[in-house]
Amino acid sequence: MFESLSEKLTAVFSRLSGKGRLTEKEVDEGLREVRLALLEADVNFRVARDFVQKVRERAVGSQVLESLSPGQQIVKIVNEELIVILGGESSKLVGSDHSPSVLMLAGLQGSGKTTTAAKLALHLKRDGHKVLLVAADLRRLAAVEQLETLGRQLDVPVYSEASDSSALNVCRRGVQKAKDIGAAWVILDTGGRLHIDDEMMEELEEIKKATSPSELLLVVDSMTGQDAVNSAQSFNERIGLTGLIMSKMDGDARGGAALSITQVTGLPVKFIGTGERAEALEAFHPDRLASRILGMGDILTLVERAQENMDQERAKEMERKIRSATFNLEDFLEQLHQIKRMGPLSQVLEMIPGFSSLSKRMSPEDLDGDHMKSLEAIVYSMTPKERRNPDILNGSRRRRIASGSGTTPQQVNQLLNQFRQMQKMMKQMSSGKMPRGIRSMFG
């Protein structure tokens, strides 16, 4: 996300931070580059202009220019102003006073609305709510079947009717079904079109009037840039939205829509889609996203994702093994699996402060999982005894493992060397002798 924008902003601030003192002219030159970077990222030109103007007003004051670290002060101001244009504060889902709370989804075809409905259902289910999905997209072929399939995969009930029903009746009866089964939330997956038209808007208005949703969210494809912003404006003016969901953020290297949409429409972004998996939906936190854009990581989201995907009992057992220096290759393999469950490696790295630039230097093979697959194949080609005691791996055993895993003896040696370095570091950590580089990383 925001890869090209992040690279350009980092380059500008790196130059500014490298100077002991800054003049007003140097600040203006840096902010001119920032404005160009925002425009190239497809940020609305008014939003870009106002953003740079506000940053300049705060940056050219004597308190900043005469400070000991003016470059860092400017980065701090940019971070704060980014948070403002992204919406300021996080906006959570608002339920109704009576059950079930109705969450109505709208959006154009191709925006990822049906997939997002399933992701929202999983999000609410993990929060302990009983959810019913309603398949009311009767215009797109296979939309109902798609939602039913997703519902089965997530163990979430789906209400659907024959294709000759009307979307209004499906939604009305779906809400009644949610009451009957005691669901806390009902999610309406309504029909979309390739383009906005009166027929679609009238159908959405009727459904809204009949079901009284506490949340009416528009799913917009972030990759469409300012078209997404324009669509949000049109939908909001016609049916009155309560918020937005930005889908396909993982495929949007520019990010102009996310940086413009709240300022232009006045609507909060409540969630962002970061992948195809059902778990790839994040609550939208402006402060965390601003931090990612500036290459400063997002530790809070990383911790939350780790807690969702890692077994707490196994984590305690792993900690015990690390402390007693009995961490072996079976444990190493389990750690790889847990990292994979957290999402693509590129996303995990960009959440770690200082590591976002590392993901840009890594090859596509490392980031798309091929490297991890090779590591898994090597460990799986070992016997249980070899995994638990790697010291017995002599030359012939290594050649056998390489042949069985489709790798080379050099790759096997590389894995074992990395594993020994990890073991050595863990012994130092367990004895309180943390290496200087690691110590500085954690402050």
N, C-alpha and C positions, 0 to 999 in steps of 0.2 A: 504493500500500500504506500502511496505517495513517494515511490522510489525516486523519480526524477526530481520532484520538488525538494525532497529531503537532501539529495546530493548537492543541489545548487545552493540551498540555504546554508548547508554545512560549510561549503567552500567560502561563501561570503563571510560568515561569522568567524571562520578560522583566520581569515586575513585580518579582520577587525580586532580579534582577540590577540593577535600577534604583535600589536603595537602598544607601546607604553602609554602614549597619549593620542587622542583623536581630535581632529579639527572638524568643524561643522561641514566643511567641504568633503572630507572623507566619509562622514556619516551619510551625506546626501548621495555620494557615489555608491555606497553600499546599499542604501535603500532603493536606489534606481535599479540595481540588479535584483533586489528582492521583488520589486514590482514586476519586472520582466519575468522572473521565475514564476510568480503567481499567475500572470496572464498566460504564460506558456503551459501552465498546469490547468488551463481552462477555467480559472476562477473568474466570476463575474467582474467586469471591469470597474463597476462602481464600488464593489466590495473591496477589490484590490486597491483602488485609489484611496478610499476612506481608511483602510487598514494602514497603509504606508503613511498617510497624513497623521494619524493618531500616534504611530510609533515615533515619527519625527518630532512631534510636539513634545513628547516625553524625553526623547533621546538628546536633543540639542541643549537641554538645560545644563547649567554649570555643575549641578550635582552629579551628572553623568560624565560629562566631558573632562572634568577635573578630578574624577575619582581615580583610584589606583588601578582599577581594572575596568575601563570604560567599555571594552568589547564584551565582557561578561554581563555588564549592566544592560547593554542593548539586547543581548540574547534573552535576558530575564524579561525585558519589556516585550519583546516579540512573543515570547511564550505566553505571557499574560494576555496580550491582545489576540493571539490565536485562540485561546480559551474562550474569549468573548465572542469572536465571530463563529465559533463552533457551537455556541449556545449557552456558555457560562456554566450551568449546572446540569447534572444528569437528570433526566426525566423518566420516572418509572411509570409502569402501567397503573391505571386508576380503575379499580373495580366499582361496581354499583353497590348500593345499600342492600339490595336483595339479590338472592341467588337465582339463576346463574348470571354472572357478569358476561355481557356480550362484547366480543371483540370482532369487529367487522374489518375485513381486508379488501382493499380496492387496488387497482393497478392495470396497466396496459398489458397485453399479451407479450410474453417474453421477458417480463420483469422478474420472474422467479416467484410469483405470488403463491402458487400451490406448494412449492417446496418450502417457502417461508412459513406457511400455515403449519406445516408439520414440525418445523424447527421451533416455532412458538409453542406448540403443544408439548414438545419435549421439555422446553424451558420451564413451562408452568408445572408440568408433571414433576420435574426435579425439585421444584419448590414446594411440593406436597399437595398440589391441587389436582382434583379430578377434572379431566378435560374431555369435551366432545367436539370433534371436527365435523363441520357441515359442508358437504360437497355441493355447492350451489353454482359452480361454473359449468353451465350446461351448453355453452356455445363452442368451447374448444374441444375438439375430439380427444377422447381418452383422459380428459382432466379429472373426471370422477374416478375412473379406474386408477389413475396415478395417486390420488389422495387415499383411496382405499388401500392400495399397496403400501404406501408410507405409514398409514395407520396401523396395519398389521405388523410392520417391522418394528414400530415403536410401542406396540401394545396399547394403542389409543383408539377408542371406538370412533367410528365414522358413520354419520347419518347421510344416507343418499336415497334418491328416488329415481324413477324411470326418466329417460331423457325428454319425454313429452310433458313433464311437469314444468311449472314456471319457477324461476329462481326465487320469486317472492314467496310462493307457497312452501318451497323447500326450506327456506330460512325460517319462516314462521313456525313450521312444524318441527324444524330442527331445534329451535329454542325450547319448544314444549317438551321434546324428547330429553333435552338436557335437564329440565326440571324433574321429569319422571325418574331419571336415573341418579339424581342428586349431584350433578356436575357443578363445580364451582365456576368454571369458565366454558363458554361455547365460542368456537372460532368459526366465522363465516367466510368461506373461500368463494367470493363472488366472481362473476364473469368479467372478462376484460375484452378489449378490442385492440386492433393494430393501431388505431388512432382514436382520439377522443371524439365522440359523437353524441347527439342529443338522446338517442335511444338508450345508450349505456348509462348516461347520467340520470335519466328518468327512472330507470330500473334501480339504480343505487339509491336515489332519493326515496323511492317506495320502500325498499328494504330497510333503510335507516328509520323511516317513519314507523314501520311495523314492528321493528325489533328493539328500538331505543338503545343502541350500543353505547356503552360507557367509553369505549375506545373505537375510533374509526381511523385506521392507519393506512396510509398509501405506501405500497411497495414500489420503489423506483430503482431502476438499473443505474448504478453509479457510473458505469462505463459509457453512458450516453451523454455525460457532461451537462452542458447547459440545457439540453432538451429535457433532462430529468427535472431541472429547476422550473422550467416553463410548464411541464406537466403538473407538477405539484401546485403551482399557482392556479392553474385552471381547475383542478379537482377541488382545491380548497375554496375557491370563489363559488363553485356550484353546489357542493354538498357539505362543506364545512368539516375539515379534518381535525383530529386531535393530535396527530403526530405522523412521523415518517419512519420507514425502514429502508436503509440503503442496502441493496443486495449487490452481490458480485464485487465487493470491495477488494477482494484478494486479486482480482484481475485488473484493477484500475491503478496504474502506476502514476497517474496525474493527480486525481483527487479533487479536481475543481468543483464538482457538484457538492461534495461533502463540506467544502469550505465556503460555499456560497448559499446553500439552500435554506439554512435557518435565517440568515440575514435578509434574504430576499423575501421569503414567505412568512417569517415570524413563527414558523412551526418547529417544534423540537424534533430532533432525530432520536428515536428511542432504542433502535437496535441497528447493528450492521451485520450483514452476511459475509463471512470470511472463508467460505469454501462450500463444497457440495455436500459434505457429511451433515447428518442431522444435528450434530453437536456444534457445527460451525456457525453459531449465532452469538454475538457478543452484545451485552448491554452497552449503550453508547455513553462514554464518559469523556466530555470535552477536554478535561485536564490531561487524561491519559493519552488521548490521541494527539494532542499538541506536543506532548513529550516525545511520542514516537516520530512525529514529523521532524522534530529537531534532533533526532538521533540519540535521545537520552533514555530510550527504553521505556518499559511499562511493567515494572515489577509486580504491581498489584494484580493486574490481569494474569500475569504468568503464575502467580501463587494461586489465584482462584481456579485457573485451568488445571493446575497440578492437583489441587484438592479434589476436583471433580473426577479426575481420571486415575488417581492413584489410590490404592488400597491402604488405609491407615495402619492396619495391623502389619501388613507386609513392610510398610515404611519403617515401623518400629523395629521389626526384625532385621531390616537392612541396616538400620542405625547400630544395632547391637553387633552385627557382623563387622561393620566398619571400625567400631571401637575396639573390638577384639582382634582386628586384622585378619579375619577369616573370610573376607570377601573374595569369591572365586568367579570363574567364567560363567557359571550358571546364573549367578547374581548379576553379572555384567549383561548377559542376554536379557534378563528380566528388566533391567534398567532401560535397555534399548526399546523394548516393547512399550514401556510406560511413556517414553518420550514420543514414540510414534502415535500413541493414543492422544497426545496433547495437540496433534496437528502437524502440518508440514514444518520441517526443520527451519525453513526460512522465516516463518512466522514466530517460532519459538526464539530464534536468535535476535529478531528485531525488538523483542521485549526485554532483552538483557542489556543494561546500560553498557555502551562501548562495543557491543557485539553486532550492531546493525550493519556497520561497515564490513564486518567479516563475511556476512552472508552475500555481499556483492562480489567479494573476491573468490568465493567458492564456486566450483564448477556446477553446471546444471545437474550433472550426474550425482554429485554429493547432496544437492538440495532436493532432488525429486525422489530420493529414497534408494537409488541404485547402490550407493555406497553402503547404506545400512543393510541392504539385502545381502551384499557380499559378506559383511561381518556376521550376519545371522547364519549364512550358509557355512562359513568356516567353523563356527561354534557347534552347529548342528552335526557337522561331519566328525566331531570328536566323540569318543565314548564318554559315558557319565564319569568314569574314573579320571579321564584326561581333563574334563572340565573342572573337576573338583581339585585336581592336583596338576596344574600346567607344567610343573617342574619336570615331569617325566617325559615331556614331548621332545624326543630326540630327532635326529635328521630324518630317519625313515618314517617315523610317525607323522612328521610335518609334511613330507612328500605325499603320504597317503591321504592326509586331510585336504591338501591342496587339490589332489586329483578328485576326491569325492565332492568337493565344494565348487569345482569349476574355476578355481583361482590358481595363483602361483605360489610356490614356497616363499617368495619374497613378501607377498601379501599376508601370508600366515605369520611370518616373522614380524612384520610391521604391526599386526594386531597384538601379538604377544608382547612386543616392546611397549606399545601404548598401555596395555593392561598392567605391566609391571610398573610403569611410571605412575599409573593411577593408584596401584597398591601402595607404592612408596609415599605418595602424597597423602593417602588416607591414614597411613601409620603416623605420619608427622602431625596430621590434624588431630588424631585420636590421643596423641601424647602432648598436645598443646603446642607443638613446634610447627605452626603453620608457615609455609613458605612465604617469603616477603611479597612476591607477586600476587598470591592469593589473598594475603592479608590486606594489601592495599586495595584490591578489588572490592573487598567487603568493608573498607573503611576502618 
